[in-house]
Amino acid sequence: MTRVLRLLPLAALLSACAMAPPAPPAPPPPPPAPVPQFVVPEGTEFVSDLFGYSQAVRVGPWVTTSAIPGFDIEKRGFPESYPEQVQAGFANLKRVLEAAGASMDEVVEITTYQLDMEKFNDTIDGKNEAFGERRPTWTSVGAKSLPLPSMQFQVSARAWSPKGKVVVILGEQGTPAAAPVAPAPAAAAPAPAAAVKPEEPKKKDTAPPRFMNRPGY
C-alpha cells in the first residue's frame, strides 16, 4: 500500500505532461523590406543627368516626388505669367505621379513654393483646378529665390498608392533600366597586329556639368 501511494505523484505528473497542449507554431518571417524605385519620366532625362536627381521615388505603396517646377515641356521654357507656371507645375506633377504608378487622386500631401506670396490666390486656383474636390494636406512656402531665374513656382507631393506599379524606373547606376540583351556570337580571332606603343590615358574631367541659363530658363 505504501508503495502505491509513493507512485501516485509520479503517475499524476506523467498524466499532466500527456495532457499539456502542444507548443504554438513559430510565427512566419517578416516580409522583405521594399526596394526604392527611382523614377525619371520620359522627356526629363536631361534634368536628371544635369542635376543628378530623380523626379520621384516609390517605396512600397508610398510615392514621394521632388519639387516639380512649372516648366512647359512642349515649349521647353518657363511661361512668363505666374498662373501659367502654376498650371504647368501641377500638370508636370500629374505626369511624374503617373510614371510612378500613382495618380492625383492618391495624393495625401503637397508642398508649394512661390516667390511672390501676393499671388497666393493664383496658387489656390491652380491647386483646386488640379485636385478638384480632393483636399490633400498642404504646406505653402514663400521662397526668397528658386533654383533658376525664370522659375516662379514649384510643387512636391506624397501619395499613398498601394496598387500602383512603376512605369518608368531608373537603373541602379542612374541610367534607364533596359531588358537584358542576348550575347552576340563570338567573332573569329583577328590576325596579330604589330606592337603599338600605348597612349597615355587622358585625364578625365571630373567637374560636374553646369546648367547654362538661356532665355526661357
Residue pairs with C-beta under 8 A, 6 or more apart in sequence:
34 59
34 60
35 59
36 57
36 58
36 59
37 57
37 58
37 59
37 100
37 166
37 169
37 170
38 54
38 56
38 57
38 169
38 170
39 54
39 55
39 56
39 57
39 58
39 96
39 99
39 100
39 166
39 167
39 168
39 169
39 170
40 48
40 54
40 55
40 99
40 168
40 170
40 176
41 55
41 95
41 96
41 98
41 99
41 168
42 99
42 168
43 73
44 55
44 73
45 176
47 55
48 54
48 55
48 170
48 174
49 209
50 209
50 211
51 211
52 174
52 208
53 66
54 66
54 170
55 65
55 66
55 68
55 96
55 99
56 63
56 64
56 65
56 66
56 96
56 97
56 99
56 100
57 63
57 64
57 100
58 100
58 101
58 102
58 161
58 164
58 166
61 160
61 161
61 162
61 164
62 158
62 159
62 160
62 161
63 97
63 100
63 101
63 102
63 106
63 158
63 159
63 161
63 164
64 156
64 157
64 158
64 159
65 93
65 96
65 97
65 100
65 156
65 157
65 158
66 156
67 111
67 113
67 154
67 155
67 156
68 89
68 92
68 93
68 96
68 154
68 155
68 156
69 78
69 85
69 89
69 92
69 146
69 147
69 148
69 151
69 153
69 154
70 78
70 79
70 84
70 85
70 86
70 87
70 88
70 89
70 92
70 151
70 152
70 153
70 154
71 77
71 78
71 88
71 89
71 92
71 151
72 78
72 79
72 84
72 88
73 92
75 216
76 216
77 150
77 215
77 216
77 217
78 85
78 148
78 150
78 151
78 152
78 216
78 217
79 85
79 88
82 114
82 116
82 119
82 122
82 152
82 153
83 119
83 122
83 125
83 126
85 151
85 152
85 153
86 122
86 123
86 125
86 126
86 127
86 153
87 126
87 129
89 126
89 153
89 154
89 155
90 126
90 127
90 129
90 130
90 155
91 130
93 104
93 130
93 155
93 157
94 103
94 104
94 130
97 103
97 104
97 106
97 107
97 157
97 159
98 167
99 166
99 167
99 168
100 159
100 161
100 164
100 166
100 167
101 161
101 164
101 165
101 166
101 167
102 159
102 161
102 164
103 159
103 161
103 164
104 130
104 131
104 134
105 134
106 159
106 160
106 161
106 164
107 131
107 134
107 136
107 157
107 158
107 159
108 136
108 137
108 158
108 159
108 160
109 136
109 137
109 138
109 139
109 157
109 158
110 127
110 136
110 137
110 138
110 139
110 155
110 156
110 157
110 158
111 138
111 139
111 140
111 141
111 155
111 156
111 157
112 123
112 127
112 138
112 139
112 140
112 141
112 153
112 154
112 155
113 141
113 143
113 146
113 153
113 154
113 155
114 120
114 123
114 140
114 141
114 142
114 143
114 152
114 153
114 154
115 142
115 143
115 144
115 145
115 146
115 152
115 153
116 152
117 140
117 142
120 140
123 140
123 153
127 138
136 157
146 152
146 153
146 154
148 211
148 213
148 217
149 213
149 217
150 216
150 217
168 176
169 176
169 177
170 176
170 177
171 177
171 178
211 217
